[in-house]
């Protein structure tokens, strides 16, 4: 099964035969792709706005950004406008979730960055607005 998953992955990202051979070295990438492919049909990553004030992009509490396990936005489940400064803050939490899953650990049990803030400090601190997201892995809806 592992070989099939790795072959499919290699085709999807257009690896050459040499790149696929290199990819298989050391095992960590194979394990990562295999475990994320198992989780992909069961989970999504959700970042929900839990606080927002004076956001130029209009982000407001309750909005949800939904991503697949590879960190791709499922755009039909996201706000039409997405601020680059805010969504860029999801890089580390998504990487933490991926790392936990690839090691066979519970995806939501990471210590840091369960909540992230846009880098804007708000008008009181010489900025413009501010937004905070709560990040978690949730079961996929059928």
N, CA, C and O atoms as a GROMACS GRO file, in nm:
protein
  568
    1UNK      N    1   0.082  -0.119   0.000
    1UNK     CA    2   0.000   0.000   0.000
    1UNK      C    3   0.087   0.127   0.000
    1UNK      O    4   0.057   0.223  -0.070
    2UNK      N    5   0.193   0.124   0.078
    2UNK     CA    6   0.281   0.241   0.085
    2UNK      C    7   0.336   0.276  -0.053
    2UNK      O    8   0.338   0.393  -0.091
    3UNK      N    9   0.379   0.175  -0.128
    3UNK     CA   10   0.433   0.201  -0.262
    3UNK      C   11   0.329   0.267  -0.351
    3UNK      O   12   0.361   0.360  -0.425
    4UNK      N   13   0.203   0.221  -0.344
    4UNK     CA   14   0.097   0.280  -0.424
    4UNK      C   15   0.075   0.426  -0.388
    4UNK      O   16   0.062   0.511  -0.477
    5UNK      N   17   0.072   0.457  -0.260
    5UNK     CA   18   0.050   0.594  -0.214
    5UNK      C   19   0.165   0.684  -0.259
    5UNK      O   20   0.142   0.796  -0.306
    6UNK      N   21   0.287   0.636  -0.244
    6UNK     CA   22   0.403   0.715  -0.285
    6UNK      C   23   0.404   0.734  -0.436
    6UNK      O   24   0.435   0.843  -0.485
    7UNK      N   25   0.370   0.630  -0.511
    7UNK     CA   26   0.363   0.642  -0.658
    7UNK      C   27   0.258   0.745  -0.698
    7UNK      O   28   0.283   0.829  -0.784
    8UNK      N   29   0.141   0.738  -0.637
    8UNK     CA   30   0.034   0.834  -0.668
    8UNK      C   31   0.077   0.976  -0.634
    8UNK      O   32   0.053   1.069  -0.711
    9UNK      N   33   0.141   0.992  -0.520
    9UNK     CA   34   0.191   1.124  -0.480
    9UNK      C   35   0.293   1.174  -0.582
    9UNK      O   36   0.286   1.289  -0.626
   10UNK      N   37   0.386   1.089  -0.619
   10UNK     CA   38   0.489   1.126  -0.716
   10UNK      C   39   0.430   1.170  -0.848
   10UNK      O   40   0.477   1.265  -0.910
   11UNK      N   41   0.327   1.100  -0.893
   11UNK     CA   42   0.259   1.138  -1.018
   11UNK      C   43   0.188   1.272  -1.003
   11UNK      O   44   0.192   1.356  -1.093
   12UNK      N   45   0.124   1.293  -0.888
   12UNK     CA   46   0.048   1.417  -0.866
   12UNK      C   47   0.139   1.539  -0.868
   12UNK      O   48   0.101   1.644  -0.922
   13UNK      N   49   0.257   1.527  -0.809
   13UNK     CA   50   0.348   1.642  -0.804
   13UNK      C   51   0.452   1.639  -0.917
   13UNK      O   52   0.542   1.722  -0.922
   14UNK      N   53   0.438   1.541  -1.006
   14UNK     CA   54   0.521   1.528  -1.126
   14UNK      C   55   0.669   1.506  -1.096
   14UNK      O   56   0.756   1.571  -1.155
   15UNK      N   57   0.698   1.414  -1.003
   15UNK     CA   58   0.836   1.376  -0.978
   15UNK      C   59   0.888   1.294  -1.095
   15UNK      O   60   0.816   1.215  -1.155
   16UNK      N   61   1.015   1.315  -1.127
   16UNK     CA   62   1.083   1.227  -1.222
   16UNK      C   63   1.113   1.096  -1.147
   16UNK      O   64   1.096   1.088  -1.025
   17UNK      N   65   1.157   0.994  -1.220
   17UNK     CA   66   1.194   0.868  -1.155
   17UNK      C   67   1.307   0.889  -1.054
   17UNK      O   68   1.307   0.830  -0.946
   18UNK      N   69   1.402   0.975  -1.089
   18UNK     CA   70   1.515   1.003  -1.000
   18UNK      C   71   1.468   1.077  -0.874
   18UNK      O   72   1.512   1.047  -0.763
   19UNK      N   73   1.378   1.173  -0.893
   19UNK     CA   74   1.324   1.247  -0.777
   19UNK      C   75   1.244   1.154  -0.686
   19UNK      O   76   1.252   1.165  -0.563
   20UNK      N   77   1.169   1.063  -0.744
   20UNK     CA   78   1.092   0.967  -0.664
   20UNK      C   79   1.186   0.876  -0.585
   20UNK      O   80   1.158   0.844  -0.470
   21UNK      N   81   1.295   0.835  -0.646
   21UNK     CA   82   1.395   0.752  -0.576
   21UNK      C   83   1.453   0.830  -0.458
   21UNK      O   84   1.466   0.776  -0.348
   22UNK      N   85   1.488   0.957  -0.481
   22UNK     CA   86   1.543   1.042  -0.375
   22UNK      C   87   1.440   1.064  -0.265
   22UNK      O   88   1.474   1.065  -0.146
   23UNK      N   89   1.315   1.082  -0.304
   23UNK     CA   90   1.207   1.105  -0.209
   23UNK      C   91   1.196   0.988  -0.109
   23UNK      O   92   1.170   1.010   0.009
   24UNK      N   93   1.215   0.868  -0.157
   24UNK     CA   94   1.201   0.748  -0.074
   24UNK      C   95   1.314   0.731   0.028
   24UNK      O   96   1.301   0.653   0.121
   25UNK      N   97   1.423   0.803   0.011
   25UNK     CA   98   1.538   0.788   0.102
   25UNK      C   99   1.504   0.838   0.242
   25UNK      O  100   1.432   0.936   0.258
   26UNK      N  101   1.554   0.770   0.342
   26UNK     CA  102   1.541   0.803   0.484
   26UNK      C  103   1.405   0.772   0.545
   26UNK      O  104   1.395   0.766   0.667
   27UNK      N  105   1.302   0.754   0.467
   27UNK     CA  106   1.173   0.708   0.519
   27UNK      C  107   1.080   0.813   0.576
   27UNK      O  108   0.959   0.790   0.578
   28UNK      N  109   1.130   0.925   0.622
   28UNK     CA  110   1.041   1.023   0.688
   28UNK      C  111   0.939   1.081   0.591
   28UNK      O  112   0.825   1.106   0.631
   29UNK      N  113   0.975   1.102   0.467
   29UNK     CA  114   0.880   1.158   0.370
   29UNK      C  115   0.774   1.056   0.332
   29UNK      O  116   0.657   1.090   0.315
   30UNK      N  117   0.816   0.932   0.318
   30UNK     CA  118   0.721   0.825   0.286
   30UNK      C  119   0.620   0.811   0.400
   30UNK      O  120   0.499   0.804   0.376
   31UNK      N  121   0.670   0.808   0.523
   31UNK     CA  122   0.581   0.799   0.640
   31UNK      C  123   0.484   0.917   0.643
   31UNK      O  124   0.365   0.899   0.670
   32UNK      N  125   0.535   1.036   0.617
   32UNK     CA  126   0.454   1.157   0.619
   32UNK      C  127   0.342   1.149   0.515
   32UNK      O  128   0.225   1.173   0.547
   33UNK      N  129   0.376   1.116   0.392
   33UNK     CA  130   0.275   1.108   0.285
   33UNK      C  131   0.174   0.997   0.315
   33UNK      O  132   0.054   1.016   0.295
   34UNK      N  133   0.222   0.885   0.363
   34UNK     CA  134   0.131   0.773   0.394
   34UNK      C  135   0.032   0.810   0.504
   34UNK      O  136  -0.088   0.788   0.489
   35UNK      N  137   0.080   0.866   0.612
   35UNK     CA  138  -0.009   0.898   0.724
   35UNK      C  139  -0.102   1.014   0.693
   35UNK      O  140  -0.218   1.013   0.735
   36UNK      N  141  -0.055   1.114   0.619
   36UNK     CA  142  -0.144   1.225   0.582
   36UNK      C  143  -0.250   1.178   0.484
   36UNK      O  144  -0.364   1.226   0.488
   37UNK      N  145  -0.216   1.086   0.396
   37UNK     CA  146  -0.317   1.035   0.302
   37UNK      C  147  -0.425   0.957   0.377
   37UNK      O  148  -0.541   0.957   0.337
   38UNK      N  149  -0.386   0.890   0.485
   38UNK     CA  150  -0.485   0.819   0.567
   38UNK      C  151  -0.577   0.918   0.638
   38UNK      O  152  -0.698   0.894   0.649
   39UNK      N  153  -0.521   1.028   0.688
   39UNK     CA  154  -0.599   1.126   0.763
   39UNK      C  155  -0.684   1.216   0.673
   39UNK      O  156  -0.785   1.271   0.718
   40UNK      N  157  -0.644   1.232   0.548
   40UNK     CA  158  -0.707   1.330   0.458
   40UNK      C  159  -0.857   1.312   0.443
   40UNK      O  160  -0.931   1.410   0.436
   41UNK      N  161  -0.903   1.189   0.438
   41UNK     CA  162  -1.046   1.167   0.419
   41UNK      C  163  -1.125   1.177   0.549
   41UNK      O  164  -1.248   1.175   0.548
   42UNK      N  165  -1.056   1.187   0.660
   42UNK     CA  166  -1.123   1.190   0.790
   42UNK      C  167  -1.124   1.326   0.857
   42UNK      O  168  -1.212   1.354   0.939
   43UNK      N  169  -1.027   1.413   0.824
   43UNK     CA  170  -1.012   1.539   0.897
   43UNK      C  171  -0.994   1.659   0.805
   43UNK      O  172  -0.954   1.647   0.690
   44UNK      N  173  -1.026   1.775   0.860
   44UNK     CA  174  -0.994   1.904   0.801
   44UNK      C  175  -0.931   1.990   0.910
   44UNK      O  176  -0.948   1.964   1.029
   45UNK      N  177  -0.859   2.091   0.868
   45UNK     CA  178  -0.806   2.189   0.961
   45UNK      C  179  -0.896   2.311   0.954
   45UNK      O  180  -0.923   2.363   0.845
   46UNK      N  181  -0.942   2.358   1.069
   46UNK     CA  182  -1.030   2.474   1.073
   46UNK      C  183  -0.964   2.583   1.158
   46UNK      O  184  -0.919   2.558   1.269
   47UNK      N  185  -0.961   2.702   1.102
   47UNK     CA  186  -0.914   2.820   1.175
   47UNK      C  187  -1.033   2.914   1.184
   47UNK      O  188  -1.079   2.967   1.083
   48UNK      N  189  -1.082   2.934   1.305
   48UNK     CA  190  -1.201   3.016   1.325
   48UNK      C  191  -1.163   3.149   1.388
   48UNK      O  192  -1.083   3.155   1.481
   49UNK      N  193  -1.222   3.255   1.336
   49UNK     CA  194  -1.197   3.388   1.392
   49UNK      C  195  -1.266   3.394   1.528
   49UNK      O  196  -1.388   3.380   1.537
   50UNK      N  197  -1.188   3.414   1.634
   50UNK     CA  198  -1.244   3.422   1.769
   50UNK      C  199  -1.247   3.565   1.821
   50UNK      O  200  -1.316   3.596   1.918
   51UNK      N  201  -1.171   3.652   1.757
   51UNK     CA  202  -1.172   3.794   1.794
   51UNK      C  203  -1.130   3.875   1.673
   51UNK      O  204  -1.038   3.838   1.600
   52UNK      N  205  -1.197   3.986   1.654
   52UNK     CA  206  -1.161   4.075   1.542
   52UNK      C  207  -1.205   4.216   1.577
   52UNK      O  208  -1.311   4.237   1.636
   53UNK      N  209  -1.122   4.310   1.538
   53UNK     CA  210  -1.154   4.451   1.564
   53UNK      C  211  -1.090   4.536   1.455
   53UNK      O  212  -0.969   4.529   1.434
   54UNK      N  213  -1.170   4.614   1.388
   54UNK     CA  214  -1.122   4.709   1.288
   54UNK      C  215  -1.044   4.644   1.173
   54UNK      O  216  -0.948   4.702   1.123
   55UNK      N  217  -1.084   4.525   1.132
   55UNK     CA  218  -1.014   4.453   1.026
   55UNK      C  219  -1.048   4.511   0.890
   55UNK      O  220  -1.165   4.518   0.852
   56UNK      N  221  -0.947   4.552   0.816
   56UNK     CA  222  -0.965   4.610   0.683
   56UNK      C  223  -1.023   4.509   0.583
   56UNK      O  224  -1.088   4.548   0.486
   57UNK      N  225  -0.999   4.380   0.606
   57UNK     CA  226  -1.052   4.276   0.517
   57UNK      C  227  -1.192   4.232   0.559
   57UNK      O  228  -1.255   4.152   0.490
   58UNK      N  229  -1.239   4.283   0.672
   58UNK     CA  230  -1.374   4.251   0.717
   58UNK      C  231  -1.387   4.120   0.791
   58UNK      O  232  -1.499   4.070   0.807
   59UNK      N  233  -1.277   4.063   0.836
   59UNK     CA  234  -1.287   3.938   0.912
   59UNK      C  235  -1.360   3.965   1.044
   59UNK      O  236  -1.338   4.066   1.110
   60UNK      N  237  -1.448   3.870   1.080
   60UNK     CA  238  -1.530   3.889   1.199
   60UNK      C  239  -1.544   3.757   1.274
   60UNK      O  240  -1.529   3.650   1.215
   61UNK      N  241  -1.573   3.764   1.405
   61UNK     CA  242  -1.587   3.641   1.484
   61UNK      C  243  -1.687   3.544   1.421
   61UNK      O  244  -1.794   3.583   1.373
   62UNK      N  245  -1.649   3.417   1.423
   62UNK     CA  246  -1.733   3.312   1.367
   62UNK      C  247  -1.694   3.272   1.226
   62UNK      O  248  -1.728   3.161   1.182
   63UNK      N  249  -1.623   3.356   1.153
   63UNK     CA  250  -1.577   3.316   1.020
   63UNK      C  251  -1.482   3.198   1.035
   63UNK      O  252  -1.407   3.187   1.132
   64UNK      N  253  -1.487   3.110   0.936
   64UNK     CA  254  -1.402   2.991   0.939
   64UNK      C  255  -1.322   2.978   0.810
   64UNK      O  256  -1.374   2.998   0.700
   65UNK      N  257  -1.197   2.944   0.826
   65UNK     CA  258  -1.110   2.909   0.714
   65UNK      C  259  -1.093   2.758   0.723
   65UNK      O  260  -1.046   2.707   0.825
   66UNK      N  261  -1.129   2.686   0.619
   66UNK     CA  262  -1.120   2.540   0.620
   66UNK      C  263  -1.011   2.498   0.522
   66UNK      O  264  -1.008   2.540   0.406
   67UNK      N  265  -0.921   2.412   0.572
   67UNK     CA  266  -0.809   2.363   0.492
   67UNK      C  267  -0.809   2.212   0.491
   67UNK      O  268  -0.856   2.148   0.586
   68UNK      N  269  -0.757   2.154   0.383
   68UNK     CA  270  -0.736   2.010   0.384
   68UNK      C  271  -0.609   1.980   0.463
   68UNK      O  272  -0.542   2.072   0.510
   69UNK      N  273  -0.577   1.854   0.478
   69UNK     CA  274  -0.463   1.817   0.562
   69UNK      C  275  -0.329   1.857   0.501
   69UNK      O  276  -0.227   1.857   0.570
   70UNK      N  277  -0.328   1.890   0.372
   70UNK     CA  278  -0.205   1.936   0.308
   70UNK      C  279  -0.185   2.086   0.325
   70UNK      O  280  -0.082   2.140   0.285
   71UNK      N  281  -0.285   2.153   0.385
   71UNK     CA  282  -0.273   2.297   0.406
   71UNK      C  283  -0.331   2.380   0.293
   71UNK      O  284  -0.304   2.500   0.284
   72UNK      N  285  -0.409   2.317   0.206
   72UNK     CA  286  -0.474   2.390   0.098
   72UNK      C  287  -0.610   2.440   0.144
   72UNK      O  288  -0.686   2.365   0.205
   73UNK      N  289  -0.640   2.566   0.116
   73UNK     CA  290  -0.771   2.620   0.152
   73UNK      C  291  -0.879   2.554   0.067
   73UNK      O  292  -0.864   2.540  -0.055
   74UNK      N  293  -0.988   2.515   0.130
   74UNK     CA  294  -1.106   2.468   0.059
   74UNK      C  295  -1.190   2.593   0.039
   74UNK      O  296  -1.272   2.627   0.124
   75UNK      N  297  -1.169   2.661  -0.072
   75UNK     CA  298  -1.217   2.798  -0.091
   75UNK      C  299  -1.367   2.813  -0.080
   75UNK      O  300  -1.415   2.918  -0.036
   76UNK      N  301  -1.443   2.711  -0.118
   76UNK     CA  302  -1.589   2.724  -0.106
   76UNK      C  303  -1.634   2.726   0.040
   76UNK      O  304  -1.748   2.760   0.069
   77UNK      N  305  -1.544   2.690   0.132
   77UNK     CA  306  -1.574   2.690   0.275
   77UNK      C  307  -1.502   2.802   0.350
   77UNK      O  308  -1.495   2.801   0.473
   78UNK      N  309  -1.448   2.899   0.275
   78UNK     CA  310  -1.372   3.010   0.334
   78UNK      C  311  -1.439   3.143   0.298
   78UNK      O  312  -1.519   3.150   0.205
   79UNK      N  313  -1.404   3.249   0.372
   79UNK     CA  314  -1.453   3.381   0.334
   79UNK      C  315  -1.406   3.417   0.193
   79UNK      O  316  -1.300   3.373   0.149
   80UNK      N  317  -1.484   3.496   0.123
   80UNK     CA  318  -1.447   3.538  -0.012
   80UNK      C  319  -1.319   3.620  -0.012
   80UNK      O  320  -1.237   3.609  -0.103
   81UNK      N  321  -1.302   3.703   0.090
   81UNK     CA  322  -1.179   3.781   0.105
   81UNK      C  323  -1.096   3.719   0.217
   81UNK      O  324  -1.147   3.693   0.326
   82UNK      N  325  -0.969   3.695   0.189
   82UNK     CA  326  -0.880   3.640   0.290
   82UNK      C  327  -0.754   3.725   0.293
   82UNK      O  328  -0.684   3.740   0.193
   83UNK      N  329  -0.726   3.779   0.409
   83UNK     CA  330  -0.610   3.868   0.426
   83UNK      C  331  -0.481   3.787   0.429
   83UNK      O  332  -0.468   3.692   0.507
   84UNK      N  333  -0.386   3.824   0.346
   84UNK     CA  334  -0.259   3.754   0.338
   84UNK      C  335  -0.183   3.760   0.472
   84UNK      O  336  -0.115   3.664   0.508
   85UNK      N  337  -0.196   3.869   0.543
   85UNK     CA  338  -0.127   3.882   0.671
   85UNK      C  339  -0.183   3.785   0.775
   85UNK      O  340  -0.110   3.730   0.857
   86UNK      N  341  -0.314   3.764   0.770
   86UNK     CA  342  -0.377   3.671   0.863
   86UNK      C  343  -0.351   3.526   0.826
   86UNK      O  344  -0.306   3.448   0.910
   87UNK      N  345  -0.379   3.490   0.701
   87UNK     CA  346  -0.366   3.349   0.664
   87UNK      C  347  -0.221   3.302   0.666
   87UNK      O  348  -0.196   3.182   0.682
   88UNK      N  349  -0.126   3.394   0.651
   88UNK     CA  350   0.015   3.353   0.659
   88UNK      C  351   0.052   3.303   0.798
   88UNK      O  352   0.150   3.231   0.815
   89UNK      N  353  -0.027   3.340   0.898
   89UNK     CA  354   0.001   3.297   1.035
   89UNK      C  355  -0.035   3.150   1.058
   89UNK      O  356  -0.004   3.095   1.163
   90UNK      N  357  -0.099   3.088   0.960
   90UNK     CA  358  -0.138   2.947   0.972
   90UNK      C  359  -0.025   2.850   0.936
   90UNK      O  360  -0.039   2.730   0.955
   91UNK      N  361   0.085   2.901   0.885
   91UNK     CA  362   0.195   2.815   0.841
   91UNK      C  363   0.243   2.722   0.952
   91UNK      O  364   0.252   2.601   0.930
   92UNK      N  365   0.274   2.775   1.068
   92UNK     CA  366   0.330   2.691   1.175
   92UNK      C  367   0.225   2.596   1.233
   92UNK      O  368   0.256   2.478   1.251
   93UNK      N  369   0.102   2.641   1.264
   93UNK     CA  370   0.005   2.544   1.315
   93UNK      C  371  -0.023   2.429   1.218
   93UNK      O  372  -0.036   2.314   1.261
   94UNK      N  373  -0.032   2.458   1.088
   94UNK     CA  374  -0.054   2.351   0.990
   94UNK      C  375   0.065   2.256   0.989
   94UNK      O  376   0.048   2.134   0.982
   95UNK      N  377   0.185   2.309   0.995
   95UNK     CA  378   0.305   2.224   1.000
   95UNK      C  379   0.306   2.138   1.127
   95UNK      O  380   0.346   2.022   1.122
   96UNK      N  381   0.265   2.195   1.239
   96UNK     CA  382   0.258   2.119   1.364
   96UNK      C  383   0.158   2.004   1.353
   96UNK      O  384   0.186   1.892   1.396
   97UNK      N  385   0.042   2.032   1.297
   97UNK     CA  386  -0.060   1.928   1.278
   97UNK      C  387  -0.005   1.818   1.188
   97UNK      O  388  -0.018   1.700   1.219
   98UNK      N  389   0.056   1.856   1.077
   98UNK     CA  390   0.114   1.759   0.985
   98UNK      C  391   0.220   1.673   1.052
   98UNK      O  392   0.223   1.552   1.034
   99UNK      N  393   0.307   1.737   1.129
   99UNK     CA  394   0.413   1.664   1.198
   99UNK      C  395   0.353   1.564   1.298
   99UNK      O  396   0.398   1.449   1.306
  100UNK      N  397   0.253   1.606   1.373
  100UNK     CA  398   0.191   1.516   1.471
  100UNK      C  399   0.128   1.397   1.400
  100UNK      O  400   0.145   1.283   1.444
  101UNK      N  401   0.055   1.422   1.293
  101UNK     CA  402  -0.008   1.312   1.220
  101UNK      C  403   0.096   1.218   1.161
  101UNK      O  404   0.078   1.096   1.164
  102UNK      N  405   0.204   1.272   1.107
  102UNK     CA  406   0.305   1.186   1.046
  102UNK      C  407   0.377   1.100   1.149
  102UNK      O  408   0.436   0.997   1.115
  103UNK      N  409   0.372   1.141   1.275
  103UNK     CA  410   0.433   1.062   1.382
  103UNK      C  411   0.331   0.977   1.456
  103UNK      O  412   0.364   0.914   1.557
  104UNK      N  413   0.206   0.974   1.407
  104UNK     CA  414   0.104   0.890   1.468
  104UNK      C  415   0.048   0.946   1.598
  104UNK      O  416  -0.003   0.870   1.680
  105UNK      N  417   0.058   1.077   1.618
  105UNK     CA  418   0.011   1.141   1.741
  105UNK      C  419  -0.123   1.211   1.719
  105UNK      O  420  -0.161   1.239   1.606
  106UNK      N  421  -0.193   1.239   1.828
  106UNK     CA  422  -0.321   1.310   1.820
  106UNK      C  423  -0.297   1.449   1.759
  106UNK      O  424  -0.212   1.523   1.809
  107UNK      N  425  -0.369   1.486   1.654
  107UNK     CA  426  -0.338   1.609   1.581
  107UNK      C  427  -0.361   1.739   1.658
  107UNK      O  428  -0.297   1.839   1.627
  108UNK      N  429  -0.451   1.739   1.755
  108UNK     CA  430  -0.481   1.862   1.828
  108UNK      C  431  -0.401   1.882   1.955
  108UNK      O  432  -0.423   1.980   2.026
  109UNK      N  433  -0.311   1.792   1.985
  109UNK     CA  434  -0.238   1.800   2.112
  109UNK      C  435  -0.106   1.876   2.102
  109UNK      O  436  -0.012   1.844   2.175
  110UNK      N  437  -0.098   1.974   2.015
  110UNK     CA  438   0.024   2.054   2.010
  110UNK      C  439   0.015   2.164   2.115
  110UNK      O  440  -0.094   2.207   2.151
  111UNK      N  441   0.129   2.210   2.164
  111UNK     CA  442   0.134   2.304   2.275
  111UNK      C  443   0.122   2.450   2.232
  111UNK      O  444   0.049   2.528   2.294
  112UNK      N  445   0.192   2.487   2.127
  112UNK     CA  446   0.201   2.626   2.089
  112UNK      C  447   0.121   2.654   1.963
  112UNK      O  448   0.102   2.566   1.878
  113UNK      N  449   0.074   2.775   1.952
  113UNK     CA  450   0.007   2.826   1.833
  113UNK      C  451  -0.129   2.760   1.806
  113UNK      O  452  -0.167   2.741   1.691
  114UNK      N  453  -0.200   2.725   1.912
  114UNK     CA  454  -0.339   2.683   1.895
  114UNK      C  455  -0.425   2.802   1.855
  114UNK      O  456  -0.530   2.788   1.792
  115UNK      N  457  -0.376   2.919   1.893
  115UNK     CA  458  -0.438   3.044   1.849
  115UNK      C  459  -0.328   3.131   1.790
  115UNK      O  460  -0.216   3.135   1.841
  116UNK      N  461  -0.361   3.199   1.681
  116UNK     CA  462  -0.266   3.288   1.617
  116UNK      C  463  -0.332   3.423   1.591
  116UNK      O  464  -0.454   3.432   1.578
  117UNK      N  465  -0.250   3.525   1.584
  117UNK     CA  466  -0.298   3.661   1.559
  117UNK      C  467  -0.237   3.713   1.430
  117UNK      O  468  -0.126   3.676   1.392
  118UNK      N  469  -0.312   3.799   1.363
  118UNK     CA  470  -0.251   3.867   1.250
  118UNK      C  471  -0.142   3.958   1.306
  118UNK      O  472  -0.148   3.996   1.423
  119UNK      N  473  -0.043   3.993   1.227
  119UNK     CA  474   0.067   4.073   1.281
  119UNK      C  475   0.031   4.219   1.307
  119UNK      O  476   0.111   4.292   1.367
  120UNK      N  477  -0.087   4.263   1.265
  120UNK     CA  478  -0.128   4.400   1.294
  120UNK      C  479  -0.156   4.413   1.443
  120UNK      O  480  -0.216   4.324   1.503
  121UNK      N  481  -0.113   4.521   1.502
  121UNK     CA  482  -0.123   4.540   1.646
  121UNK      C  483  -0.248   4.614   1.689
  121UNK      O  484  -0.274   4.627   1.808
  122UNK      N  485  -0.326   4.664   1.594
  122UNK     CA  486  -0.446   4.739   1.630
  122UNK      C  487  -0.417   4.887   1.642
  122UNK      O  488  -0.303   4.928   1.662
  123UNK      N  489  -0.522   4.967   1.632
  123UNK     CA  490  -0.508   5.112   1.628
  123UNK      C  491  -0.446   5.168   1.756
  123UNK      O  492  -0.375   5.269   1.751
  124UNK      N  493  -0.470   5.105   1.870
  124UNK     CA  494  -0.414   5.153   1.996
  124UNK      C  495  -0.262   5.140   2.003
  124UNK      O  496  -0.196   5.208   2.082
  125UNK      N  497  -0.206   5.053   1.919
  125UNK     CA  498  -0.061   5.032   1.919
  125UNK      C  499   0.000   5.074   1.785
  125UNK      O  500   0.097   5.014   1.738
  126UNK      N  501  -0.055   5.177   1.726
  126UNK     CA  502  -0.006   5.236   1.602
  126UNK      C  503  -0.029   5.148   1.479
  126UNK      O  504   0.033   5.170   1.375
  127UNK      N  505  -0.117   5.050   1.491
  127UNK     CA  506  -0.154   4.967   1.376
  127UNK      C  507  -0.290   5.007   1.324
  127UNK      O  508  -0.330   5.123   1.336
  128UNK      N  509  -0.362   4.912   1.265
  128UNK     CA  510  -0.490   4.941   1.200
  128UNK      C  511  -0.604   4.858   1.259
  128UNK      O  512  -0.708   4.914   1.294
  129UNK      N  513  -0.586   4.730   1.268
  129UNK     CA  514  -0.690   4.640   1.318
  129UNK      C  515  -0.624   4.517   1.378
  129UNK      O  516  -0.501   4.509   1.384
  130UNK      N  517  -0.704   4.422   1.421
  130UNK     CA  518  -0.647   4.300   1.479
  130UNK      C  519  -0.746   4.185   1.470
  130UNK      O  520  -0.867   4.203   1.483
  131UNK      N  521  -0.692   4.065   1.447
  131UNK     CA  522  -0.774   3.945   1.433
  131UNK      C  523  -0.701   3.829   1.500
  131UNK      O  524  -0.579   3.819   1.491
  132UNK      N  525  -0.776   3.741   1.568
  132UNK     CA  526  -0.720   3.620   1.628
  132UNK      C  527  -0.796   3.499   1.576
  132UNK      O  528  -0.919   3.502   1.565
  133UNK      N  529  -0.722   3.393   1.544
  133UNK     CA  530  -0.779   3.267   1.497
  133UNK      C  531  -0.751   3.155   1.596
  133UNK      O  532  -0.644   3.149   1.656
  134UNK      N  533  -0.848   3.067   1.612
  134UNK     CA  534  -0.830   2.942   1.687
  134UNK      C  535  -0.815   2.831   1.584
  134UNK      O  536  -0.898   2.820   1.494
  135UNK      N  537  -0.711   2.750   1.595
  135UNK     CA  538  -0.681   2.647   1.497
  135UNK      C  539  -0.704   2.510   1.558
  135UNK      O  540  -0.658   2.482   1.669
  136UNK      N  541  -0.776   2.423   1.484
  136UNK     CA  542  -0.796   2.286   1.532
  136UNK      C  543  -0.826   2.194   1.416
  136UNK      O  544  -0.868   2.236   1.309
  137UNK      N  545  -0.802   2.066   1.440
  137UNK     CA  546  -0.835   1.961   1.345
  137UNK      C  547  -0.975   1.909   1.382
  137UNK      O  548  -1.002   1.880   1.499
  138UNK      N  549  -1.061   1.899   1.282
  138UNK     CA  550  -1.198   1.855   1.308
  138UNK      C  551  -1.232   1.739   1.214
  138UNK      O  552  -1.177   1.730   1.104
  139UNK      N  553  -1.324   1.652   1.256
  139UNK     CA  554  -1.366   1.544   1.166
  139UNK      C  555  -1.434   1.604   1.042
  139UNK      O  556  -1.507   1.703   1.052
  140UNK      N  557  -1.409   1.544   0.929
  140UNK     CA  558  -1.474   1.589   0.804
  140UNK      C  559  -1.621   1.558   0.809
  140UNK      O  560  -1.664   1.454   0.857
  141UNK      N  561  -1.699   1.651   0.757
  141UNK     CA  562  -1.844   1.630   0.750
  141UNK      C  563  -1.874   1.547   0.626
  141UNK      O  564  -1.815   1.568   0.519
  142UNK      N  565  -1.964   1.455   0.640
  142UNK     CA  566  -2.002   1.367   0.528
  142UNK      C  567  -2.115   1.427   0.450
  142UNK      O  568  -2.161   1.369   0.352
   0.00000   0.00000   0.00000
